[in-house]
């Protein structure tokens, strides 16, 4: 990748992140990102849960960027499984 291609890619990602953190679920995303490992481990300890947590973060980022409806977000969280749902319940307004 050339320096110019890298710069273009970086600019695109920065713009995407701005949309994510200014999107519909910006507050919930910040709260989700603020959960500590011990808070996540209190749900069910294990590395699988960290993967689920990462999947949940990705889902909320994309939902925020796309401004999807709350009901659709809740359904997507439920599809990630019980652990994702329990983590989401720790974030006010995420799985209303």
C-alpha positions as CSV (number, residue, x, y, z in Angstrom):
1,X,0.0,0.0,0.0
2,X,1.4,3.3,-1.0
3,X,1.6,6.2,1.5
4,X,-1.2,8.0,-0.5
5,X,-3.5,4.9,-0.4
6,X,-2.9,4.6,3.3
7,X,-3.7,8.3,3.8
8,X,-6.9,7.9,1.8
9,X,-7.9,4.8,3.8
10,X,-7.2,6.5,7.1
11,X,-9.3,9.6,6.1
12,X,-12.2,7.3,5.2
13,X,-12.0,5.4,8.5
14,X,-11.8,8.7,10.5
15,X,-15.0,9.9,8.7
16,X,-16.7,6.6,9.4
17,X,-15.8,6.8,13.1
18,X,-17.2,10.3,13.3
19,X,-20.5,9.0,11.9
20,X,-20.4,6.2,14.5
21,X,-19.7,8.3,17.5
22,X,-22.2,11.0,16.4
23,X,-24.9,8.5,15.4
24,X,-28.1,7.4,17.0
25,X,-26.4,5.2,19.6
26,X,-23.4,7.3,20.4
27,X,-24.2,7.5,24.2
28,X,-24.8,3.8,24.5
29,X,-21.7,3.0,22.5
30,X,-19.6,5.1,24.8
31,X,-21.2,3.4,27.8
32,X,-20.6,0.0,26.3
33,X,-16.9,0.8,25.6
34,X,-16.6,2.0,29.2
35,X,-17.5,-1.4,30.7
36,X,-14.6,-2.9,32.5
37,X,-13.3,-6.5,32.0
38,X,-14.5,-7.3,35.6
39,X,-18.0,-6.1,34.7
40,X,-18.0,-8.3,31.6
41,X,-16.5,-11.2,33.5
42,X,-19.2,-10.8,36.2
43,X,-21.8,-11.9,33.6
44,X,-19.9,-15.1,32.7
45,X,-16.1,-15.3,32.8
46,X,-14.2,-16.6,29.8
47,X,-12.6,-15.5,26.6
48,X,-15.7,-16.3,24.6
49,X,-17.4,-13.5,26.4
50,X,-14.8,-11.1,25.3
51,X,-15.4,-12.1,21.7
52,X,-19.1,-11.6,22.3
53,X,-18.4,-8.2,23.8
54,X,-16.4,-7.3,20.8
55,X,-19.2,-8.5,18.5
56,X,-21.6,-6.4,20.4
57,X,-19.4,-3.3,20.1
58,X,-19.2,-3.9,16.3
59,X,-23.0,-4.3,16.1
60,X,-23.7,-1.1,18.1
61,X,-21.1,0.8,16.0
62,X,-22.8,-0.2,12.8
63,X,-26.3,0.4,14.2
64,X,-25.2,3.9,15.2
65,X,-23.7,4.6,11.8
66,X,-26.8,3.3,10.0
67,X,-29.3,4.8,12.5
68,X,-31.3,1.6,12.7
69,X,-34.5,1.5,14.8
70,X,-34.3,0.4,18.5
71,X,-36.4,-2.7,17.8
72,X,-34.1,-3.8,15.0
73,X,-31.0,-3.3,17.2
74,X,-32.6,-5.3,20.1
75,X,-33.4,-8.1,17.7
76,X,-29.8,-8.1,16.4
77,X,-28.4,-8.2,20.0
78,X,-30.7,-11.1,20.9
79,X,-29.4,-13.0,17.8
80,X,-25.8,-12.6,19.3
81,X,-27.0,-14.7,22.2
82,X,-27.7,-14.6,25.9
83,X,-24.3,-13.3,26.9
84,X,-24.6,-10.3,24.5
85,X,-28.0,-9.6,25.8
86,X,-26.8,-9.6,29.4
87,X,-23.9,-7.3,28.5
88,X,-26.3,-5.0,26.7
89,X,-28.5,-4.8,29.7
90,X,-25.7,-3.2,31.6
91,X,-25.9,-0.2,29.2
92,X,-28.9,2.1,29.8
93,X,-31.0,2.5,26.6
94,X,-29.3,-0.2,24.6
95,X,-31.8,-3.0,24.9
96,X,-34.9,-1.0,26.0
